[in-house]
Amino acid sequence: MISQTESSVISPAEVASSLVEKSASPQDERILQTQITRLITGSGFSNVAGIAMAAIWVGLIWKDLPHEILIVWLGVMLLLFLYRFSTHYFKLYSDESKLPINKYVVRRWYLVSVFLTGTGWGITSTLMFPFNELHQIILAFILVGVSASGVSYSPVAWVYYGFVGSALLPLMIRLFYVGGEVYYALSAMTLFFVGVMIMAVHRMYKSSITELGLSYKNETLIEGLTKASTHLESLNDDLKDEIDHGKKIEAQLKVAKENAEKMSQAKGEFLANMSHEIRTPMNGVIGTLQLLEDTDLSVEQKEFVETAHKSADALLAILNDILDLSKIEAGKLSFENIAFDLNQIIKDIVVLHSLKAEQQSVSMVQQIDEALPPALMGDPTRMRQVIVNLVSNALKFTDQGEVKIGVEVVKSAEDSVDLKIFVSDTGIGIPLAAQKTLFNAFTQADGSTTRKYGGTGLGLAIVSQLVDMMNGVLGVDSVEGKGSMFWFTATFQCSDEAIQAATEVTVDDDPIQLEAKILLVEDNPINQMVAQKMLEKLGLKATLANNGVEALSLLETQSYDLVLMDCQMPEMDGFDATREIRKHALKAINQHALPIVAMTANVMSGDRERCLEVGMDDYIGKPVQRDQLESVLRKWLG
């Protein structure tokens, strides 16, 4: 640490250094250093003339002033002369110097010595001013001569200004102080001389600066042109190499594209196989749990079954989320464009989540803008999926207070409407840093959130993708500890179609034919058992076929009212079996009137369409829900 006393002491060299380093650009610095070099190389005669004048002056007034003062003064002037002389003679200021010294430090001290020499001459007009009038006139001539010889310092104008000012201004003041017409005239003449010399040096300095500036600019231009020419030749060579390299890259990109397409296809196949393999045992788990719920169970056993059923449903929801996300990324998720009632969708969602909200002591509130049209065009299933995901997320992170679903009409036109749909809660809120990655797949606010609340982080990622596919904007406003509001905007076309409210179908409305003959084509023993038991609960018995070959054999000998067909089976799968059934009209049986319903774990995008294309009439995805199975049977057997 530097003390206050040390920091306040500034050496003359530091002053000169600060002046030298005031250049505004590298070229200005180069010009300044050249000017300093010119000053040193051109001031040899001035230095010799100065020390000669000093010796003459001391000899002239040797008898009038104490010898000690004269010796000290002459000694200092001699030391300054010797420094400048050795710097000039041995070229200590240039790169040619063989001594290990810093040339810039030498140059700075050279400028300082010039200032000190001017100050030394100024002392003669104060401490050494003679009483003899003749000597006074001689002193004036000596100082004027020294100032005139100092023109060699003009390459650096401010150095000359300092030198001549230090030498002549004390003389001018002293002459004016003595008084009288002669001295006043001499003082004025001295001032006039200083002004003339400064103006002359200023012109010389400006001319020199201009000349050097132009010279260095020309050098820079020539150097730039030379480099540009060399660079152009190099670019020509590089261009040839780039063309060859571009051809290689093009070939590599073509190969990479083919590999990427193969990998994408392999990924889709892998995902489809994994989905099928996971859903097949899950069908057995969920189906068995549904059957177990209908048996006589104790309270504790019912609780266990309900817990297992909820866990299986949660696992199925995760699997569905992953499949949805993969469909979106692959661009295979399609949107319907049909009329729907958004108001009714929100009411259904409120009813669906009311029980869970009540169990958490959370109020479910809906706020619908009265300007909302009764019917909109779009995909009600995807709209429901977006809002359900947001509501489920809000309920998961809200322990008390309320969850509100709202719809605002932002802008209304004759045939379209801009809506802002939001779901707000009074839950834990989201930190600002976590909001930036909230809509990324597999992302939670932080690790503690995952540990406490669970979840894969897929829900909001799917919502973000679906909203984007609707050409909408998704956002979140949240304050940690106070709650969050998720919102999205979208534009919908208005519809004139009347939306009829769906009515629930009861068992008594459309009874199933109890004598109906069902052919169950399924290779998995567990799924065979589950499907047969579900059919028995509905009062139906099924004939079992382990594959497509057995199914065709049974259909040749007897008739059935409906076929439940698995798709992936050994020997002959469900697709080939359906084609054969539709292709051949067996004796005494009109097979084209036979309903064939796919009951399969193939639920990837396009699987339903593929089933319908080969001739199947309907589609049930595994795991099979009993209500869904019952609904399909009513449709084809009612």
C-alpha positions as CSV (number, residue, x, y, z in Angstrom):
1,M,0.0,0.0,0.0
2,I,1.3,3.5,-0.9
3,S,1.1,6.1,1.8
4,Q,-0.6,9.5,1.2
5,T,2.8,11.2,1.3
6,E,4.4,8.9,-1.3
7,S,1.4,9.2,-3.6
8,S,1.5,13.0,-3.6
9,V,5.1,13.1,-4.8
10,I,5.4,13.3,-8.6
11,S,8.8,13.3,-10.3
12,P,9.6,15.4,-13.3
13,A,10.0,12.2,-15.3
14,E,6.5,11.2,-14.5
15,V,5.2,14.6,-15.6
16,A,7.0,14.3,-18.9
17,S,5.8,10.7,-19.2
18,S,2.2,11.8,-18.8
19,L,2.6,14.4,-21.4
20,V,4.3,12.1,-23.8
21,E,1.5,9.4,-23.4
22,K,-1.3,11.8,-24.3
23,S,-1.5,10.5,-27.8
24,A,-4.9,9.5,-29.0
25,S,-4.0,6.7,-31.3
26,P,-1.0,4.4,-32.3
27,Q,-0.2,6.7,-35.3
28,D,-0.2,9.8,-33.0
29,E,2.1,8.0,-30.6
30,R,4.4,7.1,-33.5
31,I,4.5,10.7,-34.7
32,L,5.2,12.0,-31.2
33,Q,8.1,9.6,-30.8
34,T,9.5,10.6,-34.2
35,Q,9.3,14.2,-33.2
36,I,11.1,13.6,-29.9
37,T,13.9,11.8,-31.9
38,R,14.2,14.7,-34.2
39,L,14.4,17.1,-31.3
40,I,17.3,15.1,-29.8
41,T,19.2,14.7,-33.0
42,G,18.8,18.3,-34.0
43,S,19.6,20.0,-30.7
44,G,23.4,19.3,-30.6
45,F,24.4,22.9,-31.5
46,S,21.9,24.4,-29.2
47,N,23.3,22.4,-26.3
48,V,26.9,23.4,-27.0
49,A,25.8,27.1,-27.5
50,G,23.9,27.0,-24.3
51,I,26.8,25.7,-22.2
52,A,29.2,28.2,-23.9
53,M,26.8,31.1,-23.1
54,A,26.7,29.9,-19.5
55,A,30.5,29.9,-19.2
56,I,30.7,33.4,-20.7
57,W,28.0,34.7,-18.3
58,V,29.8,33.3,-15.2
59,G,33.1,34.8,-16.4
60,L,31.4,38.2,-16.9
61,I,29.9,38.5,-13.4
62,W,32.6,36.5,-11.5
63,K,33.6,39.5,-9.6
64,D,30.0,40.8,-8.8
65,L,28.4,37.7,-7.2
66,P,29.5,35.1,-4.6
67,H,31.6,32.4,-6.3
68,E,29.8,29.6,-4.5
69,I,26.5,30.5,-6.2
70,L,28.1,30.8,-9.6
71,I,29.9,27.5,-9.3
72,V,26.8,25.6,-8.2
73,W,24.8,27.2,-11.0
74,L,27.4,26.5,-13.6
75,G,27.8,22.9,-12.3
76,V,24.1,22.1,-12.6
77,M,24.0,23.6,-16.1
78,L,27.1,21.5,-17.0
79,L,25.5,18.3,-15.7
80,L,22.4,18.9,-17.7
81,F,24.6,19.5,-20.8
82,L,26.6,16.3,-20.2
83,Y,23.4,14.2,-20.0
84,R,22.0,15.7,-23.2
85,F,25.4,15.4,-24.9
86,S,25.9,11.8,-23.9
87,T,22.4,10.9,-24.9
88,H,23.0,12.5,-28.3
89,Y,26.5,11.3,-28.9
90,F,26.0,7.7,-27.8
91,K,22.5,7.5,-29.2
92,L,21.0,6.3,-26.0
93,Y,17.6,7.4,-27.2
94,S,17.5,4.9,-30.2
95,D,17.4,1.2,-30.8
96,E,21.1,1.4,-31.8
97,S,22.2,1.8,-28.2
98,K,24.2,-1.2,-26.9
99,L,23.4,-0.4,-23.3
100,P,20.6,-2.3,-21.5
101,I,18.5,0.8,-20.9
102,N,14.9,1.8,-21.8
103,K,15.1,4.3,-24.7
104,Y,11.7,5.8,-23.8
105,V,12.9,6.6,-20.2
106,V,16.0,8.2,-21.7
107,R,13.8,10.3,-24.0
108,R,11.6,11.5,-21.2
109,W,14.6,12.5,-19.0
110,Y,16.0,14.4,-22.0
111,L,12.9,16.5,-22.2
112,V,13.1,17.0,-18.5
113,S,16.7,18.3,-18.8
114,V,15.5,20.8,-21.4
115,F,12.9,22.1,-19.0
116,L,15.5,22.3,-16.2
117,T,18.0,24.1,-18.5
118,G,15.3,26.7,-19.3
119,T,14.6,27.1,-15.6
120,G,18.3,27.5,-14.9
121,W,18.5,30.4,-17.3
122,G,15.4,31.8,-15.7
123,I,17.2,31.8,-12.3
124,T,19.7,34.3,-13.8
125,S,17.0,36.9,-14.0
126,T,16.0,36.4,-10.4
127,L,18.8,35.3,-8.1
128,M,21.7,36.4,-10.4
129,F,20.4,39.6,-11.9
130,P,23.4,42.1,-12.1
131,F,23.3,45.7,-10.9
132,N,25.5,46.9,-13.7
133,E,23.3,48.2,-16.6
134,L,25.8,47.0,-19.2
135,H,25.7,43.5,-17.7
136,Q,21.9,43.6,-17.6
137,I,21.9,44.3,-21.4
138,I,24.4,41.5,-22.0
139,L,22.2,39.1,-19.9
140,A,19.2,40.1,-22.0
141,F,21.1,39.4,-25.3
142,I,22.4,36.1,-23.9
143,L,18.9,34.9,-22.9
144,V,17.5,36.0,-26.3
145,G,20.3,34.1,-28.0
146,V,19.7,31.0,-25.9
147,S,16.0,31.2,-26.7
148,A,16.7,31.6,-30.4
149,S,19.1,28.7,-30.5
150,G,16.4,26.7,-28.7
151,V,14.4,26.6,-32.0
152,S,16.0,23.2,-32.4
153,Y,13.5,22.0,-29.8
154,S,10.6,23.0,-32.1
155,P,9.8,19.4,-33.3
156,V,8.0,19.0,-29.9
157,A,6.3,22.5,-29.6
158,W,5.3,22.2,-26.0
159,V,8.9,21.5,-25.0
160,Y,10.1,24.7,-26.7
161,Y,7.2,26.7,-25.1
162,G,8.3,25.4,-21.7
163,F,12.0,26.2,-22.4
164,V,11.6,29.7,-23.7
165,G,8.9,30.6,-21.1
166,S,11.2,29.4,-18.3
167,A,14.1,31.4,-19.7
168,L,12.6,34.7,-20.7
169,L,9.4,35.3,-18.6
170,P,11.5,35.8,-15.4
171,L,13.6,38.4,-17.3
172,M,10.6,40.2,-18.7
173,I,9.1,40.4,-15.2
174,R,12.3,41.6,-13.7
175,L,12.8,44.3,-16.3
176,F,9.2,45.5,-15.7
177,Y,9.8,45.4,-12.0
178,V,12.9,47.6,-12.2
179,G,10.8,50.2,-14.0
180,G,11.6,53.2,-16.1
181,E,11.0,53.8,-19.8
182,V,14.1,51.9,-21.0
183,Y,13.2,48.8,-18.9
184,Y,9.5,49.0,-19.8
185,A,10.6,49.0,-23.4
186,L,13.0,46.1,-22.9
187,S,10.2,44.1,-21.1
188,A,7.8,44.8,-23.9
189,M,10.4,43.8,-26.5
190,T,11.1,40.6,-24.6
191,L,7.4,39.8,-24.6
192,F,7.1,40.5,-28.3
193,F,10.1,38.3,-29.0
194,V,8.6,35.4,-27.0
195,G,5.3,35.8,-28.9
196,V,7.1,35.9,-32.3
197,M,9.2,32.8,-31.5
198,I,6.2,30.9,-30.2
199,M,4.2,31.6,-33.3
200,A,7.1,30.7,-35.6
201,V,7.7,27.4,-33.7
202,H,4.0,26.6,-33.8
203,R,3.9,26.9,-37.6
204,M,7.0,24.8,-37.9
205,Y,5.5,22.2,-35.5
206,K,2.2,22.0,-37.4
207,S,3.9,21.6,-40.7
208,S,6.1,18.8,-39.4
209,I,3.1,17.0,-37.9
210,T,1.2,17.2,-41.1
211,E,4.2,16.0,-43.1
212,L,4.7,13.0,-40.8
213,G,1.0,12.2,-40.7
214,L,0.8,12.0,-44.5
215,S,4.0,10.0,-44.6
216,Y,2.8,7.4,-42.2
217,K,-0.6,7.2,-43.8
218,N,1.1,6.5,-47.1
219,E,3.2,3.9,-45.4
220,T,0.1,2.3,-43.9
221,L,-1.7,2.4,-47.3
222,I,1.2,0.8,-49.1
223,E,1.6,-1.8,-46.4
224,G,-2.2,-2.5,-46.5
225,L,-2.1,-2.9,-50.3
226,T,0.8,-5.3,-50.0
227,K,-1.0,-7.3,-47.4
228,A,-4.2,-7.2,-49.4
229,S,-2.5,-8.5,-52.5
230,T,-0.8,-11.3,-50.5
231,H,-4.1,-12.0,-48.8
232,L,-6.0,-12.1,-52.1
233,E,-3.5,-14.7,-53.5
234,S,-4.0,-16.7,-50.3
235,L,-7.8,-16.4,-50.7
236,N,-7.6,-17.7,-54.2
237,D,-5.7,-20.7,-53.0
238,D,-8.1,-21.2,-50.1
239,L,-11.1,-20.9,-52.5
240,K,-9.9,-23.8,-54.5
241,D,-9.5,-25.8,-51.3
242,E,-12.9,-24.7,-50.1
243,I,-14.6,-25.8,-53.3
244,D,-13.0,-29.3,-53.0
245,H,-13.9,-29.3,-49.3
246,G,-17.4,-28.2,-50.1
247,K,-17.9,-31.2,-52.4
248,K,-16.6,-33.5,-49.7
249,I,-18.9,-31.9,-47.1
250,E,-21.9,-32.2,-49.5
251,A,-21.2,-35.9,-49.9
252,Q,-20.8,-36.3,-46.1
253,L,-24.1,-34.4,-45.5
254,K,-25.9,-36.7,-47.9
255,V,-24.6,-39.7,-46.0
256,A,-25.4,-38.0,-42.6
257,K,-29.0,-37.2,-43.8
258,E,-29.5,-40.8,-44.8
259,N,-28.1,-42.0,-41.5
260,A,-30.4,-39.5,-39.6
261,E,-33.4,-40.7,-41.5
262,K,-32.5,-44.3,-40.7
263,M,-32.0,-43.4,-37.0
264,S,-35.3,-41.6,-36.9
265,Q,-37.0,-44.6,-38.4
266,A,-35.2,-46.9,-35.9
267,K,-36.2,-44.6,-33.1
268,G,-39.8,-44.7,-34.1
269,E,-39.7,-48.5,-34.4
270,F,-38.0,-48.8,-31.1
271,L,-40.6,-46.5,-29.4
272,A,-43.4,-48.4,-31.0
273,N,-42.0,-51.8,-29.8
274,M,-41.3,-50.4,-26.3
275,S,-44.8,-49.0,-26.1
276,H,-46.3,-52.3,-27.2
277,E,-44.2,-54.3,-24.8
278,I,-45.0,-52.0,-21.8
279,R,-48.7,-51.8,-22.6
280,T,-49.2,-55.5,-22.9
281,P,-48.3,-56.3,-19.2
282,M,-50.0,-53.1,-18.1
283,N,-53.2,-54.3,-19.7
284,G,-52.9,-57.4,-17.5
285,V,-52.2,-55.2,-14.4
286,I,-55.0,-52.6,-14.9
287,G,-57.5,-55.2,-16.2
288,T,-56.9,-57.5,-13.2
289,L,-57.3,-54.5,-10.8
290,Q,-60.6,-53.6,-12.5
291,L,-61.8,-57.2,-12.1
292,L,-60.6,-57.3,-8.5
293,E,-62.5,-54.1,-7.7
294,D,-65.8,-56.0,-8.5
295,T,-65.1,-58.8,-6.0
296,D,-66.0,-58.8,-2.3
297,L,-63.1,-57.1,-0.6
298,S,-62.5,-55.8,2.9
299,V,-62.1,-52.1,3.5
300,E,-58.3,-52.5,3.7
301,Q,-58.2,-54.6,0.6
302,K,-60.2,-52.1,-1.4
303,E,-57.8,-49.4,-0.2
304,F,-54.9,-51.5,-1.5
305,V,-56.6,-52.1,-4.8
306,E,-57.4,-48.5,-5.3
307,T,-53.8,-47.5,-4.5
308,A,-52.5,-50.0,-7.0
309,H,-55.0,-48.8,-9.6
310,K,-54.0,-45.2,-9.1
311,S,-50.3,-46.1,-9.4
312,A,-51.0,-48.0,-12.6
313,D,-53.0,-45.1,-14.0
314,A,-50.1,-42.7,-13.1
315,L,-47.7,-45.0,-14.9
316,L,-50.0,-45.1,-17.9
317,A,-50.2,-41.3,-17.9
318,I,-46.4,-41.0,-18.0
319,L,-46.2,-43.4,-20.9
320,N,-48.9,-41.5,-22.7
321,D,-47.0,-38.2,-22.1
322,I,-43.8,-39.7,-23.5
323,L,-45.7,-41.0,-26.6
324,D,-47.4,-37.6,-27.1
325,L,-44.0,-35.8,-26.9
326,S,-42.4,-38.2,-29.4
327,K,-45.3,-37.7,-31.8
328,I,-45.0,-34.0,-31.6
329,E,-41.2,-34.1,-32.1
330,A,-41.7,-36.4,-35.1
331,G,-44.3,-34.1,-36.5
332,K,-46.9,-36.9,-36.5
333,L,-49.5,-35.4,-34.2
334,S,-52.5,-34.1,-36.2
335,F,-55.1,-31.7,-35.2
336,E,-58.8,-31.9,-35.9
337,N,-60.8,-28.8,-37.0
338,I,-64.3,-29.4,-35.7
339,A,-66.9,-27.3,-33.8
340,F,-66.6,-27.4,-30.0
341,D,-67.9,-25.6,-27.0
342,L,-65.0,-24.2,-24.9
343,N,-67.4,-23.3,-22.1
344,Q,-68.6,-26.9,-21.8
345,I,-65.0,-28.2,-21.9
346,I,-64.1,-26.0,-18.9
347,K,-67.2,-27.0,-17.0
348,D,-66.3,-30.7,-17.5
349,I,-62.8,-30.1,-16.4
350,V,-64.0,-28.4,-13.2
351,V,-66.3,-31.3,-12.4
352,L,-63.5,-33.8,-13.2
353,H,-61.1,-32.2,-10.7
354,S,-63.6,-31.0,-8.1
355,L,-63.2,-34.1,-5.9
356,K,-59.5,-33.9,-5.8
357,A,-59.7,-30.2,-5.1
358,E,-62.1,-30.8,-2.3
359,Q,-59.9,-33.4,-0.7
360,Q,-57.0,-30.8,-0.7
361,S,-59.4,-28.0,0.7
362,V,-58.8,-26.1,-2.5
363,S,-61.6,-24.2,-4.3
364,M,-62.1,-24.7,-8.0
365,V,-63.3,-21.5,-9.7
366,Q,-64.1,-20.7,-13.3
367,Q,-64.3,-17.3,-14.9
368,I,-65.7,-17.2,-18.4
369,D,-65.9,-14.0,-20.4
370,E,-69.5,-13.4,-21.5
371,A,-68.3,-12.4,-25.0
372,L,-67.0,-16.0,-25.6
373,P,-68.8,-17.4,-28.7
374,P,-70.9,-20.6,-28.1
375,A,-69.0,-22.6,-30.7
376,L,-65.4,-22.5,-32.0
377,M,-63.5,-24.4,-34.7
378,G,-60.5,-26.4,-33.5
379,D,-59.5,-29.6,-31.8
380,P,-61.4,-30.0,-28.6
381,T,-59.4,-33.1,-27.5
382,R,-56.1,-31.1,-27.7
383,M,-57.7,-28.1,-26.0
384,R,-58.9,-30.2,-23.2
385,Q,-55.4,-31.8,-22.9
386,V,-53.8,-28.4,-22.6
387,I,-56.2,-27.1,-19.9
388,V,-56.2,-30.4,-18.0
389,N,-52.4,-30.5,-17.8
390,L,-52.4,-26.9,-16.5
391,V,-55.1,-27.6,-13.9
392,S,-53.5,-30.9,-12.7
393,N,-50.2,-29.0,-12.4
394,A,-51.8,-26.2,-10.4
395,L,-53.6,-28.7,-8.0
396,K,-50.3,-30.6,-7.5
397,F,-48.6,-27.5,-6.1
398,T,-51.5,-25.9,-4.2
399,D,-52.2,-26.9,-0.6
400,Q,-54.8,-24.2,0.2
401,G,-56.6,-21.4,-1.5
402,E,-58.0,-21.7,-5.0
403,V,-57.3,-22.8,-8.5
404,K,-59.0,-20.6,-11.1
405,I,-59.7,-21.4,-14.8
406,G,-60.4,-18.3,-16.8
407,V,-61.2,-17.3,-20.4
408,E,-60.8,-13.7,-21.7
409,V,-61.8,-12.5,-25.1
410,V,-58.8,-10.3,-26.1
411,K,-60.1,-9.4,-29.6
412,S,-63.3,-10.2,-31.4
413,A,-63.9,-10.1,-35.1
414,E,-66.8,-11.1,-37.3
415,D,-65.6,-14.6,-38.0
416,S,-62.7,-15.1,-35.5
417,V,-61.8,-14.5,-31.9
418,D,-58.5,-14.1,-30.0
419,L,-58.6,-15.7,-26.6
420,K,-56.4,-15.7,-23.5
421,I,-57.0,-18.8,-21.4
422,F,-55.4,-18.9,-18.0
423,V,-55.1,-21.2,-14.9
424,S,-54.0,-19.5,-11.7
425,D,-53.3,-20.9,-8.3
426,T,-52.3,-19.8,-4.8
427,G,-49.6,-22.5,-4.5
428,I,-45.8,-22.5,-3.9
429,G,-44.9,-20.3,-6.9
430,I,-41.9,-20.6,-9.1
431,P,-38.5,-19.0,-8.7
432,L,-37.6,-16.5,-11.5
433,A,-34.5,-18.5,-12.5
434,A,-36.5,-21.7,-12.9
435,Q,-39.1,-20.0,-15.1
436,K,-36.6,-19.8,-18.0
437,T,-36.4,-23.6,-18.4
438,L,-39.9,-24.5,-17.1
439,F,-41.3,-25.6,-20.5
440,N,-38.3,-27.8,-21.4
441,A,-39.0,-31.6,-21.4
442,F,-38.1,-33.5,-18.2
443,T,-37.6,-30.3,-16.3
444,Q,-38.8,-29.4,-12.8
445,A,-38.3,-26.1,-10.9
446,D,-35.5,-27.9,-8.8
447,G,-34.6,-31.2,-7.4
448,S,-36.5,-30.7,-4.2
449,T,-39.7,-30.1,-6.2
450,T,-39.3,-33.5,-7.8
451,R,-38.6,-35.2,-4.5
452,K,-41.6,-33.6,-2.8
453,Y,-44.2,-33.5,-5.5
454,G,-43.0,-36.0,-8.1
455,G,-43.6,-35.8,-11.8
456,T,-41.6,-36.2,-15.0
457,G,-41.7,-32.6,-16.1
458,L,-43.4,-33.6,-19.4
459,G,-46.8,-32.0,-18.8
460,L,-45.7,-28.4,-19.4
461,A,-43.4,-29.4,-22.3
462,I,-46.4,-31.0,-24.1
463,V,-48.6,-28.0,-23.3
464,S,-45.9,-25.7,-24.8
465,Q,-45.7,-27.8,-28.0
466,L,-49.5,-28.1,-28.4
467,V,-49.9,-24.3,-27.9
468,D,-47.2,-23.7,-30.5
469,M,-48.9,-26.0,-32.9
470,M,-52.1,-23.9,-32.4
471,N,-50.0,-20.8,-33.3
472,G,-50.5,-19.5,-29.8
473,V,-48.2,-18.1,-27.1
474,L,-47.6,-19.8,-23.8
475,G,-46.4,-17.8,-20.7
476,V,-46.2,-17.8,-16.9
477,D,-46.5,-15.1,-14.3
478,S,-45.4,-16.3,-10.8
479,V,-44.2,-15.0,-7.5
480,E,-42.4,-17.5,-5.3
481,G,-44.6,-18.3,-2.2
482,K,-47.7,-16.6,-3.6
483,G,-48.8,-18.6,-6.6
484,S,-48.6,-18.8,-10.3
485,M,-50.7,-18.1,-13.4
486,F,-50.1,-20.1,-16.6
487,W,-51.7,-18.6,-19.7
488,F,-51.8,-19.1,-23.4
489,T,-53.3,-17.1,-26.3
490,A,-54.7,-18.5,-29.5
491,T,-56.9,-17.5,-32.4
492,F,-60.0,-19.5,-33.2
493,Q,-62.5,-19.3,-36.0
494,C,-66.1,-19.0,-34.9
495,S,-68.6,-21.6,-35.9
496,D,-72.4,-21.4,-36.6
497,E,-72.9,-25.1,-35.8
498,A,-75.0,-26.0,-32.8
499,I,-73.0,-28.1,-30.2
500,Q,-75.2,-30.8,-28.7
501,A,-74.4,-31.8,-25.1
502,A,-73.2,-35.4,-24.8
503,T,-75.5,-37.7,-22.9
504,E,-74.4,-40.6,-20.8
505,V,-75.4,-44.0,-22.0
506,T,-76.7,-46.3,-19.3
507,V,-76.8,-50.0,-19.3
508,D,-80.6,-50.1,-19.6
509,D,-80.7,-47.7,-22.6
510,D,-79.0,-50.1,-25.0
511,P,-78.6,-53.6,-23.6
512,I,-75.9,-55.9,-25.0
513,Q,-77.0,-59.1,-26.7
514,L,-76.4,-61.6,-24.0
515,E,-76.4,-64.4,-26.5
516,A,-73.8,-62.7,-28.8
517,K,-70.9,-64.9,-29.8
518,I,-67.5,-63.2,-29.5
519,L,-64.2,-64.4,-31.0
520,L,-61.2,-63.2,-28.9
521,V,-58.0,-63.4,-30.9
522,E,-55.1,-62.8,-28.4
523,D,-51.8,-64.6,-27.9
524,N,-50.9,-63.4,-24.4
525,P,-52.3,-65.7,-21.7
526,I,-52.8,-62.9,-19.1
527,N,-54.6,-60.6,-21.5
528,Q,-56.7,-63.6,-22.6
529,M,-57.8,-64.1,-19.0
530,V,-58.4,-60.4,-18.4
531,A,-60.5,-60.0,-21.6
532,Q,-62.6,-63.1,-20.9
533,K,-63.3,-62.0,-17.4
534,M,-64.3,-58.5,-18.5
535,L,-66.7,-60.0,-21.1
536,E,-68.1,-62.4,-18.5
537,K,-68.9,-59.4,-16.3
538,L,-70.9,-58.1,-19.2
539,G,-72.7,-61.4,-19.6
540,L,-70.7,-62.5,-22.6
541,K,-68.6,-65.5,-23.4
542,A,-65.8,-65.5,-25.8
543,T,-64.2,-68.2,-28.0
544,L,-60.4,-68.0,-27.8
545,A,-57.9,-68.0,-30.7
546,N,-54.2,-67.7,-30.1
547,N,-53.3,-66.2,-33.5
548,G,-54.7,-65.3,-36.9
549,V,-54.4,-68.9,-38.2
550,E,-56.6,-70.3,-35.5
551,A,-59.1,-67.4,-35.9
552,L,-59.5,-68.1,-39.7
553,S,-60.0,-71.8,-38.9
554,L,-62.7,-71.1,-36.4
555,L,-64.5,-68.6,-38.7
556,E,-64.6,-71.3,-41.4
557,T,-66.7,-73.6,-39.2
558,Q,-68.9,-71.3,-37.2
559,S,-70.3,-67.7,-37.2
560,Y,-69.6,-65.0,-34.7
561,D,-71.2,-61.6,-33.9
562,L,-67.9,-59.7,-33.3
563,V,-64.2,-60.3,-33.3
564,L,-61.8,-58.7,-30.8
565,M,-58.5,-58.8,-32.7
566,D,-55.0,-58.3,-31.3
567,C,-52.5,-57.0,-33.9
568,Q,-49.1,-58.5,-33.0
569,M,-49.2,-62.3,-32.8
570,P,-47.1,-65.2,-33.9
571,E,-47.7,-67.2,-37.2
572,M,-50.3,-64.6,-38.5
573,D,-50.8,-61.2,-37.0
574,G,-54.1,-59.3,-36.8
575,F,-53.5,-57.2,-39.9
576,D,-53.1,-60.3,-42.2
577,A,-55.9,-62.1,-40.5
578,T,-58.3,-59.2,-41.1
579,R,-57.2,-59.0,-44.8
580,E,-58.0,-62.7,-45.2
581,I,-61.4,-62.3,-43.5
582,R,-62.3,-59.4,-45.7
583,K,-60.9,-61.0,-48.8
584,H,-62.6,-64.4,-48.7
585,A,-66.3,-64.8,-48.2
586,L,-66.6,-68.1,-46.5
587,K,-69.6,-70.4,-47.2
588,A,-72.9,-69.4,-45.6
589,I,-71.3,-66.5,-43.8
590,N,-71.3,-62.9,-44.8
591,Q,-67.9,-61.9,-43.4
592,H,-68.1,-58.3,-44.6
593,A,-70.9,-57.7,-42.1
594,L,-68.8,-59.2,-39.2
595,P,-67.5,-56.3,-36.9
596,I,-63.8,-56.6,-36.2
597,V,-62.5,-54.5,-33.4
598,A,-58.7,-54.0,-32.9
599,M,-57.8,-54.5,-29.2
600,T,-54.0,-53.8,-29.4
601,A,-51.1,-52.2,-27.6
602,N,-50.1,-50.5,-30.8
603,V,-51.0,-46.9,-30.0
604,M,-48.5,-44.9,-32.0
605,S,-49.4,-42.3,-34.5
606,G,-51.0,-44.0,-37.5
607,D,-51.7,-47.3,-35.8
608,R,-55.5,-46.6,-35.6
609,E,-55.6,-45.6,-39.3
610,R,-53.6,-48.7,-40.3
611,C,-56.2,-50.9,-38.4
612,L,-59.1,-49.2,-40.3
613,E,-57.3,-49.4,-43.6
614,V,-56.9,-53.2,-43.5
615,G,-60.7,-53.6,-42.8
616,M,-61.2,-53.4,-39.1
617,D,-64.2,-51.5,-37.9
618,D,-63.1,-50.0,-34.6
619,Y,-60.1,-49.6,-32.3
620,I,-59.4,-50.1,-28.6
621,G,-56.0,-49.3,-27.2
622,K,-54.4,-51.3,-24.4
623,P,-54.5,-51.1,-21.4
624,V,-58.2,-51.8,-22.0
625,Q,-60.6,-49.8,-19.8
626,R,-63.8,-51.7,-19.0
627,D,-66.0,-48.7,-19.7
628,Q,-64.4,-48.3,-23.1
629,L,-64.8,-51.9,-24.0
630,E,-68.4,-51.8,-22.9
631,S,-69.0,-48.7,-25.0
632,V,-67.6,-50.3,-28.1
633,L,-69.6,-53.5,-27.6
634,R,-72.8,-51.5,-27.3
635,K,-71.9,-49.7,-30.5
636,W,-71.6,-52.9,-32.5
637,L,-73.9,-55.3,-30.6
638,G,-76.6,-53.0,-29.4
